[in-house]
Amino acid sequence: MTNTNKAEAPAGGKVPQEAKLSASSTLKLLMSYAKPHKLAFLGVAFCALLGIAAELLQPLLVQIAIDNHIVKGEAGGALVKLGLLYLGIAVVSFVFTYLQNNLLQYAGQSIVARIRKDLFGHISKMSMSFFDRTHSGSLVTNVSNDTETISQFFTQVLLSLVRDGMMLILIVVLMFSLDAELAAFSMLILPVIFVVAALFRSYLRSTYQQARSRLSRLIAFTAENLSGMGLIQSFRQEEEQLGRFTEQNRNYWNANLRQIRSNVLFNRTFDILGNAALVLMVWLGGRAVLGQSMEVGVLYAFVSYIRQFFQPINQITMQWNTFQSTTVAVERIQRVLETKPDVPEPTEKERLPFEAPSIRGQVDFRDVTFGYRADRPVLKKLNLRIKAGEMIGVVGTTGAGKSTLISLLNRFYDVDEGSVEIDGIDIRRIAGSDLHAAVGLIQQDPYLFSGSIVDNVRLFREDITREQVIEACRFVGAHPMILRLPGGYDTHLSERGSGLSAGERQLISFARIVVFRPKILILDEATANLDSETEKLVQEALTSVSQGRTTVVIAHRLSTIMHADRILVMQDGRLTEQGTHTQLLARGGHYAELYRHARQSGREQLPG
């Protein structure tokens, strides 16, 4: 029902301190999402164990074939049986590897889907001040890229840790069972591996964080420019904005190259270590075979295992960057999830009964003081009563506090001092869903979603029937306009309803009010950008929907407010004048001055 209005809310206002997140809390968050899928992960571990065991038995079969049969010149049935057994083991390895991958993908994708749902749900419940200080591009990155990185953790990193970890342990056991001395030599490389990993750790993390940060800025810049493309083209700023985009793109490109170079250097270092160890083992094993202290089949099995020994180590180390990426992504998501709304929901003890359909709609501002910054109050000790069913017009220059007034009534922000009440109930003691069901907001540029006319009127709520939508559109006078569209009520609108005029979008927003039936209606300069003919249609719709509702109209056009029951004049956060249009003109105050200025300039619009 309601939407944000940030016209007077400076970015960066009332920013809470961000808590530094520990690695343990990050891991705890991941495990909390993984816990419901523990049986699936146990299945993954079981399948991985059987698949690896089958795979590691293959070199032993070859060793037996070489030492017990081929070297002795024996062939025939025994080798055929070993060959069939080898093939059977390969099939078993394939089957369990297939099951392991499918189980892991199911669990991983389910976890990420739940994280996305929780993240989007949490963002949608945040206060307006959160969106004042948080770039939309950063939030898009959280919901899309960061969750995809977490998906890679479960499908790649976790798989590597489980499968390659088990393989490494089993290989070490088999190597020591074949030749303890040669196996001990191969273990000397492990300390070198740990040292290299420790040296690269912080560097890899910093390169990923820098690339992620610059990607967020690039997405935010792109989204901002796409939204304001009309303004950019009107002022011929295409080249200027392209230059700024190029700079952002170059910064991200440089950060990506730095990250890729660090990954290649890290992974190739381990390749070199693995190859050096393999050469050493072949040399030592070859000398043992020549000295007849080791059989050829044992050397073959040992070389196979030493190659496989570095394969899981290499795989695990190659996942290091993904693990670092996951850590950063989880920290970013966790920071959002742990951000508490500046406007909290009342507790069960604080909450008072409030049924939107049964309220009268009286609004009281009692000694209200509020500022987006503590040192800059916008409203100062404001006292105002709006009677149930009364239509109020609000005028004033920019920065006078008009939009702040409605933001507080919608509880987008909480007052610093005083209270805002509906029917004598402090809105801080009303559940957010109940409050927004009672207060309807129509903005200067109503937001329409991608979807049909019907879906945009009922905001995708299936419990509101098509007949109710059509009846509401008839009531506000939008029905003839909708029938002229190619698909009528099923016409698919593009993002923000770009296929409709400003007046047509406003009529649809009025139809929403009729469908959702709020008792209090707020119009924030809803007719400011309309031509006189379209304004007449919207004015008629306003007259229809305001019947029986408390209506607050913030407007520049005199024609919108001059017939209001009362007009409020705001200056510097204070209510300086109030009365009917005729009374205010007779008083000769600020309103009369605004009126004369509008008449002299030949406009029907108040300045500011």
Buried (B, 14 or more C-beta within 10 A) or exposed (E): BBBBBBBBBEEEBBEEEEEEBEEEBBEEBBEEBBEEBEEBBEBBBBBBBBBBBBBBBBBBBBBBBBBBBBEEEEEEEEBEEBEEBBEEBBEBBEBBBEBBBBBBBBBBEBBBEBBBEEBBEBBEEBBBBBBBBBBEBBBBBBBEBBBEBBBBBBBBBBBBBBBBBBBBEBBBEBBBEBBEEBBEBBEEBEEBBEEBBEEBBEBBBBBBBBBBBBBBBBBBBBBEBEEEEEEBEEEEBEEEBEEEBEEBBEBBBEBBEBBEEBBEEBBEBBEEBBEEBBEBBBEBBEEBBEEEEBBBBBBBBBBBBBBBBBBBBBBBBBBBBBBBBBBBBBBBBBBBBEBEBBBEBBEEEEBEEBEBEEBEBBBBBBEBBBBBEEEEBBBBBBEBEBBBBBBBBBBBBEBBBBBBBBBBBBBBBBBBEBBBBBBEBBBBBBBBEBBBBBBBBBBBBBEBBEBBBBBBBBEEEEEBEEEBBBBBBBBBBBBEBBEEBEEBBEBEBEEBBEBBBBBBBBBBBBBBBBBBBBBBBBBBBBBBBBEEEBBBBBBBBBEBBBEEBBBBBBBBBBBBBBBBEBBBBBBBBBBBBBBBBEEBBEEEBBBBEBBEEBEEEEEBBBEE
